[in-house]
Amino acid sequence: MNQLNEIPTPASGYRVEEMDGELLLYHPQSTATVYMNQTAALVWQLCNGDRSVGQIISILEESFPDLDTEVRADVLVALKSFSQHGALKS
């Protein structure tokens, strides 16, 4: 997911759950679990199969202009993690 025009689409069956104060992306049938920070949770919510990677980055940059972190890098790391765990369709 390095191309800004790629459209990340969630694989079916994954859901976000909170457990002991941590956010998890969980697939009950495969027991795949991805631990997420707040930024990754926002990225997941924005992955709807319609928005491109570039659009997700723009939305987060506009919504949180005072973030001290590099939004683009955070988004790409989150998407890579989702892909590695099978949470995004290839």
N, C-alpha and C positions, 0 to 999 in steps of 0.2 A: 504494500500500500504506500508506495513512495510517490506515485503520480498524483498531482493535485486534482486532476480531472476524473480520477477513479471514484466510483460510487460504492462506499462500503454498505453492504446489505447484511443485516443480522441473519444468522442461521436460525431455523425454527427451534423452539423449545427452550431457549435461554431466558432466564428471568433474573432480575436484580432482587437480592434479599439482603437484609441487614442482620448481622449476627454478632453479638457482643461488641456493638459499636463500629463494626467494620462492614463495608459494602462488598458484596460478593456477586459475581455474575455466575449463575449456576445452571447446569443442565441436569435435571433429575435422572433421565434415562442413562446418560453416560457418566454421571457423577463428576463431570468436568467442572472445575471451580476456578474462577479468576478473581483474585483479590484486586479491588479497585480503590484508588484514592478519589477525592471529590472531582478532580479534573477528568479522570477516566470515566467516572459515572456520567458526567455531562456529555462527554464524547459519545458514550454508548446511547444516551437518550437522543442524540442528534443523528445517529446512524439509522435512517429510516428507509434506505433504499432509493431515496430521491435526491439527497444532498451529496455533493462531491466532497472530497477531502478538503479542497480549497474553500468551499463554502462553510464547512464546519469550522475551519481555522478562522475565517473571517467573522463568523457569528460569535465565537468565543473572544476574539480580540476586541470586537465592538462592545460586547457585554461586560467585559472585565478589562478596561483599558489600564487600570492601575496595577495589574498583576506584575510581580517582579520576575516571573519566570518567562521563558520563551514558549509562547503558546504553540507555535508550529511544532517545535520539538516534542512537547508534551503530547500533542494530538497524535503525532506519528508513532511515538512510543506506545501509546494506548492502543492504536489500531494494530500495530505489530503484535502486541500481546494478545489481542482478541483473535487475530488471524492464527497465531501459533497454537491457540487453544481450540481452534475450530469454531469459534463463535461468529465468524463472518463467512459468508458464502464466497467461494473462490471464483 
